Amino acid sequence: MTTQPSRRPIMGVTMGDASGAGPEIITKAWADPAVREIARLVVIGDAACMAQAMRITGVSGTIRAVERVADAFYSADALDVLDLKNIDMERLEYGKVQAMSGKAAYEAVVRAVELAMANEIDAVVTSALNKEALNLAGYHYDGHTELLKELTNAQSVTMMLTAGQFRVTHVSTHCSLRQAIERTRKERILEVIHLTVQALQQMGIAKPRLAVAGLNPHAGEGGLFGDEEVREIQPAIDAAIAEGIDVYPIPLPPDTVFYRMSSAGQFDAVVAMYHDQGHIPTKVLGFAEGVNVTLGLPIIRTSVDHGTVFGKAGKGTADETSLKRAIEVAVSMCSGRS
């Protein structure tokens, strides 16, 4: 994928949790010429923290602290950082849950959303935050998705995971399994189908082919192993088909539907009923390649599909592949934005 220099979209990359490997991952991704060919990166975070990450990774270049996105140069020898000055480097500890890092990560997301809503950046690409650190800092969210929904006043959102051509959206995410079953409702399933179709079209798939996973073993076996498929999932599928959406006519067993997408190529995306149903196959098939996309926002937001990597923080060894893929997906969505 190549993009004309004047048309390269601006990616606002949040620094993530400073106690984790996010800053190091960003510097390594930026150092890849293939990334700079398709996008202009401006990091939203702390310049001193990013400078230390660059020293740790040994990446050739410097950090250029800027006060406005308009001041960024996007050169090959310096990584632009919109400096929030919110990390005390003397207090920073790698691999530790710290309220300071949670607060800084929150502030970076807030600033990134403000910039995206003001059209100063074309997309937000988030590095991992730590939910415990976020809560220690006084911000009580289950994760990025819930925070972004609130910041953008979005009415309905869902999470899509992608790993190459493998794409999964979720009817529910960060809740207990009991709550996930309670949230398996026709209206929500149809809502997620709509969001999935819109996202795939933005990614360049004009006529998406969808499948919907069942909730129960063998998709319920006609009600023998649970009746959610009969009461909620099938009516949602029927409603989608009535609207002209290309969706497989019945809910498919969760233990085979992902194979039919990954190996047989029958579908462009699968709608999963809950968090682990969609996350497990995605991470088994493409752990390092995974990308998290929030659907339903008024802005484009993609993210790495891994945590803060505390175990490798400060060592310069964390893998940057997921971040590079997140940037690529965001660029493709910018191209398909109406």
C-alpha positions as CSV (number, residue, x, y, z in Angstrom):
1,M,0.0,0.0,0.0
2,T,1.4,3.4,-1.0
3,T,-0.1,6.8,-0.7
4,Q,0.9,10.1,-2.3
5,P,2.8,12.2,0.2
6,S,0.3,15.1,0.1
7,R,-2.6,12.8,0.7
8,R,-1.1,10.7,3.5
9,P,-3.7,10.8,6.3
10,I,-2.6,12.1,9.7
11,M,-2.7,9.4,12.4
12,G,-3.0,10.6,16.0
13,V,-1.2,7.7,17.8
14,T,-1.9,7.8,21.6
15,M,1.1,6.8,23.7
16,G,-0.8,4.3,25.9
17,D,0.3,3.4,29.3
18,A,3.8,4.9,29.9
19,S,4.7,2.0,32.3
20,G,4.2,-0.5,29.5
21,A,5.9,-1.0,26.1
22,G,3.6,1.2,24.1
23,P,6.0,4.1,23.7
24,E,8.7,1.6,22.5
25,I,6.3,0.0,20.1
26,I,5.4,3.3,18.6
27,T,9.0,4.3,17.9
28,K,9.7,0.9,16.2
29,A,6.6,1.2,14.0
30,W,7.5,4.8,13.0
31,A,11.0,3.7,12.1
32,D,9.6,1.5,9.3
33,P,9.7,3.4,6.0
34,A,6.6,1.4,4.9
35,V,4.6,3.0,7.6
36,R,5.8,6.6,6.8
37,E,4.9,6.0,3.1
38,I,1.2,5.6,3.9
39,A,0.6,7.9,6.9
40,R,1.8,10.9,8.8
41,L,2.2,10.0,12.5
42,V,1.9,12.4,15.4
43,V,2.1,10.9,18.9
44,I,-0.2,12.2,21.5
45,G,1.6,11.8,24.8
46,D,4.7,12.8,26.8
47,A,7.8,13.8,24.7
48,A,10.3,12.9,27.5
49,C,8.8,9.4,27.8
50,M,8.9,9.0,24.0
51,A,12.5,10.2,23.9
52,Q,13.5,7.5,26.5
53,A,11.6,4.9,24.5
54,M,13.6,5.9,21.4
55,R,16.9,5.5,23.3
56,I,15.8,2.1,24.7
57,T,14.9,0.7,21.2
58,G,17.9,2.2,19.5
59,V,15.8,3.7,16.7
60,S,17.6,6.2,14.6
61,G,16.0,9.6,15.0
62,T,14.9,12.2,17.5
63,I,11.7,13.4,19.2
64,R,10.2,16.7,18.0
65,A,7.9,18.1,20.7
66,V,5.1,20.2,19.2
67,E,2.2,22.2,20.8
68,R,-0.2,21.8,17.9
69,V,-0.7,19.3,15.2
70,A,-0.2,22.0,12.7
71,D,3.4,22.4,13.9
72,A,4.4,18.8,13.0
73,F,6.9,18.2,10.2
74,Y,6.4,14.5,9.6
75,S,10.1,14.1,8.6
76,A,12.0,10.8,8.5
77,D,14.5,11.9,11.1
78,A,12.2,13.1,13.9
79,L,9.0,11.7,15.4
80,D,6.5,14.4,16.2
81,V,5.0,14.3,19.6
82,L,2.1,16.5,20.7
83,D,3.6,17.0,24.2
84,L,1.1,16.7,27.0
85,K,3.9,16.9,29.6
86,N,2.1,14.5,31.9
87,I,4.7,12.0,32.9
88,D,7.2,12.5,35.7
89,M,10.1,10.5,34.5
90,E,11.7,10.2,37.9
91,R,8.6,8.4,39.2
92,L,8.0,6.2,36.2
93,E,8.5,2.5,36.8
94,Y,8.3,0.0,33.9
95,G,6.1,-3.0,34.3
96,K,4.2,-1.4,37.3
97,V,0.6,-0.3,37.6
98,Q,0.8,3.4,38.3
99,A,-2.0,5.9,38.6
100,M,0.2,8.5,36.9
101,S,0.4,6.4,33.8
102,G,-3.3,5.7,33.9
103,K,-4.0,9.4,34.1
104,A,-1.6,10.2,31.3
105,A,-3.1,7.5,29.1
106,Y,-6.6,8.8,29.7
107,E,-5.6,12.4,28.9
108,A,-4.0,11.2,25.6
109,V,-7.2,9.6,24.5
110,V,-9.3,12.6,25.4
111,R,-6.9,14.9,23.4
112,A,-6.9,12.5,20.4
113,V,-10.7,12.5,20.3
114,E,-10.8,16.3,20.5
115,L,-8.4,16.5,17.5
116,A,-10.3,13.9,15.5
117,M,-13.6,15.6,16.1
118,A,-12.1,18.9,15.0
119,N,-10.7,17.3,11.9
120,E,-7.1,18.1,12.8
121,I,-6.2,14.4,12.5
122,D,-7.8,11.8,10.2
123,A,-7.8,8.9,12.6
124,V,-7.0,7.9,16.1
125,V,-4.7,4.9,16.6
126,T,-4.5,3.9,20.2
127,S,-1.8,2.1,22.1
128,A,-2.7,-0.1,25.0
129,L,-3.9,1.3,28.3
130,N,-4.0,-0.6,31.6
131,K,-7.6,-0.8,33.0
132,E,-6.3,-1.1,36.6
133,A,-4.1,2.0,36.2
134,L,-7.0,3.9,34.6
135,N,-9.2,3.1,37.6
136,L,-6.5,4.0,40.1
137,A,-6.4,7.4,38.4
138,G,-10.1,7.8,39.0
139,Y,-11.4,7.0,35.5
140,H,-13.8,4.1,35.8
141,Y,-14.1,2.6,32.3
142,D,-14.0,-1.0,31.2
143,G,-11.7,0.0,28.4
144,H,-11.2,2.2,25.3
145,T,-14.5,1.3,23.7
146,E,-16.6,2.5,26.5
147,L,-14.5,5.7,27.0
148,L,-14.6,6.5,23.3
149,K,-18.4,6.1,23.2
150,E,-18.8,8.6,26.0
151,L,-16.3,11.1,24.6
152,T,-17.9,11.1,21.2
153,N,-21.5,10.8,22.3
154,A,-21.9,7.8,20.1
155,Q,-25.3,6.1,20.3
156,S,-24.2,2.6,19.5
157,V,-20.8,1.0,19.2
158,T,-19.2,-2.4,18.9
159,M,-15.7,-3.9,18.7
160,M,-14.3,-5.4,15.5
161,L,-11.2,-7.6,15.6
162,T,-9.3,-8.1,12.4
163,A,-6.4,-10.3,11.5
164,G,-5.8,-10.0,7.8
165,Q,-9.1,-11.2,6.1
166,F,-10.4,-12.6,9.4
167,R,-12.9,-10.2,10.9
168,V,-15.2,-10.6,13.9
169,T,-17.6,-8.1,15.5
170,H,-19.2,-8.6,18.9
171,V,-22.8,-8.2,20.3
172,S,-21.3,-7.8,23.8
173,T,-17.7,-7.4,25.1
174,H,-16.6,-6.4,28.6
175,C,-19.2,-8.0,30.8
176,S,-19.8,-11.3,32.6
177,L,-20.9,-14.4,30.6
178,R,-24.2,-14.2,32.4
179,Q,-24.7,-10.6,31.3
180,A,-23.6,-11.5,27.8
181,I,-26.4,-14.1,27.5
182,E,-28.9,-11.4,28.8
183,R,-27.6,-9.0,26.1
184,T,-28.2,-11.5,23.3
185,R,-31.2,-9.7,21.9
186,K,-32.6,-9.3,18.4
187,E,-32.4,-5.5,18.4
188,R,-28.7,-5.5,19.5
189,I,-27.7,-8.3,17.1
190,L,-29.3,-6.4,14.2
191,E,-27.6,-3.2,15.3
192,V,-24.2,-5.0,15.2
193,I,-25.0,-6.4,11.8
194,H,-25.6,-2.9,10.5
195,L,-22.4,-1.5,12.1
196,T,-20.4,-4.4,10.6
197,V,-21.8,-3.8,7.1
198,Q,-21.0,-0.1,7.3
199,A,-17.4,-0.8,8.4
200,L,-16.7,-3.4,5.8
201,Q,-18.0,-1.0,3.1
202,Q,-15.6,1.7,4.5
203,M,-12.8,-0.8,4.2
204,G,-13.6,-1.3,0.5
205,I,-15.9,-4.3,0.5
206,A,-18.9,-3.1,-1.5
207,K,-21.2,-6.1,-0.8
208,P,-20.1,-7.7,2.5
209,R,-21.0,-11.4,3.2
210,L,-21.8,-12.0,6.8
211,A,-22.4,-14.9,9.1
212,V,-23.9,-14.8,12.6
213,A,-22.6,-17.2,15.3
214,G,-25.0,-19.0,17.5
215,L,-24.7,-18.6,21.3
216,N,-25.1,-22.2,22.4
217,P,-23.4,-25.5,21.4
218,H,-24.3,-26.5,17.9
219,A,-26.2,-23.2,17.6
220,G,-28.8,-24.6,20.0
221,E,-29.8,-27.7,17.9
222,G,-33.3,-26.2,17.3
223,G,-33.8,-25.3,20.9
224,L,-32.4,-28.5,22.5
225,F,-29.4,-26.7,24.0
226,G,-30.9,-23.3,24.6
227,D,-33.5,-21.2,22.7
228,E,-31.6,-17.9,22.2
229,E,-31.0,-18.8,18.5
230,V,-34.8,-19.3,18.0
231,R,-36.0,-16.4,20.1
232,E,-33.4,-13.7,19.3
233,I,-30.7,-14.6,16.8
234,Q,-32.8,-16.0,13.9
235,P,-35.3,-13.0,14.0
236,A,-32.3,-10.6,13.7
237,I,-30.9,-12.5,10.7
238,D,-34.4,-12.6,9.1
239,A,-34.7,-8.8,9.6
240,A,-31.3,-8.2,8.1
241,I,-32.1,-10.4,5.0
242,A,-35.3,-8.5,4.6
243,E,-33.2,-5.3,4.3
244,G,-31.1,-6.8,1.6
245,I,-28.1,-7.6,3.7
246,D,-26.1,-10.7,2.5
247,V,-26.1,-12.7,5.7
248,Y,-26.1,-16.5,6.0
249,P,-29.8,-17.5,6.6
250,I,-29.3,-19.3,10.0
251,P,-27.0,-18.9,13.0
252,L,-24.0,-21.1,12.5
253,P,-22.4,-23.3,15.2
254,P,-19.6,-21.3,16.9
255,D,-17.1,-24.2,16.5
256,T,-17.3,-24.2,12.7
257,V,-18.3,-20.7,11.6
258,F,-14.8,-19.2,12.1
259,Y,-13.2,-22.0,10.0
260,R,-15.7,-21.3,7.2
261,M,-14.4,-17.7,7.2
262,S,-10.7,-18.3,7.7
263,S,-10.1,-21.4,5.5
264,A,-13.0,-21.5,3.1
265,G,-13.3,-17.7,2.6
266,Q,-17.1,-17.9,2.7
267,F,-17.7,-14.7,4.7
268,D,-16.1,-11.3,5.1
269,A,-17.0,-11.1,8.8
270,V,-18.7,-13.1,11.6
271,V,-20.9,-11.5,14.2
272,A,-20.0,-13.2,17.6
273,M,-22.3,-13.1,20.5
274,Y,-19.7,-12.3,23.3
275,H,-16.1,-11.4,24.0
276,D,-14.3,-14.7,24.2
277,Q,-16.3,-16.3,21.4
278,G,-14.8,-13.7,19.0
279,H,-11.5,-13.0,20.6
280,I,-10.2,-16.6,21.0
281,P,-10.2,-17.6,17.3
282,T,-8.9,-14.2,16.2
283,K,-5.9,-14.4,18.6
284,V,-5.2,-18.0,17.8
285,L,-5.1,-17.3,14.0
286,G,-3.3,-14.0,14.1
287,F,-2.0,-13.0,17.5
288,A,0.7,-10.6,16.3
289,E,-1.4,-9.3,13.4
290,G,-4.6,-8.4,15.3
291,V,-6.2,-5.0,15.1
292,N,-9.1,-3.7,17.2
293,V,-11.5,-1.3,15.5
294,T,-14.3,0.6,17.2
295,L,-17.4,0.7,15.0
296,G,-20.2,3.3,15.4
297,L,-18.0,6.3,16.3
298,P,-18.1,9.6,14.4
299,I,-14.3,9.2,14.1
300,I,-12.0,6.5,12.8
301,R,-10.3,4.6,15.7
302,T,-8.2,1.5,15.4
303,S,-5.9,0.0,18.1
304,V,-3.4,-2.7,18.8
305,D,-5.0,-6.0,19.8
306,H,-2.7,-6.6,22.8
307,G,-2.2,-5.3,26.3
308,T,0.5,-3.0,27.8
309,V,3.2,-5.7,27.5
310,F,4.5,-4.9,31.0
311,G,6.8,-7.9,30.9
312,K,8.8,-6.4,28.0
313,A,8.6,-2.7,29.0
314,G,11.9,-0.9,29.1
315,K,13.7,-3.7,27.2
316,G,13.0,-2.6,23.6
317,T,11.9,-6.1,22.5
318,A,8.1,-5.7,22.2
319,D,6.7,-6.5,18.8
320,E,5.3,-3.6,16.8
321,T,3.4,-5.6,14.2
322,S,0.0,-5.1,15.6
323,L,0.5,-1.3,15.7
324,K,1.6,-1.3,12.1
325,R,-1.4,-3.3,11.1
326,A,-3.7,-0.9,13.1
327,I,-2.2,2.1,11.1
328,E,-2.8,0.2,7.8
329,V,-6.4,-0.5,8.7
330,A,-7.0,3.1,9.7
331,V,-5.5,4.3,6.4
332,S,-7.8,2.0,4.5
333,M,-10.8,3.3,6.4
334,C,-9.7,6.9,5.6
335,S,-9.7,6.0,1.9
336,G,-13.2,4.7,2.2
337,R,-14.7,7.5,4.3
338,S,-17.8,9.0,2.6
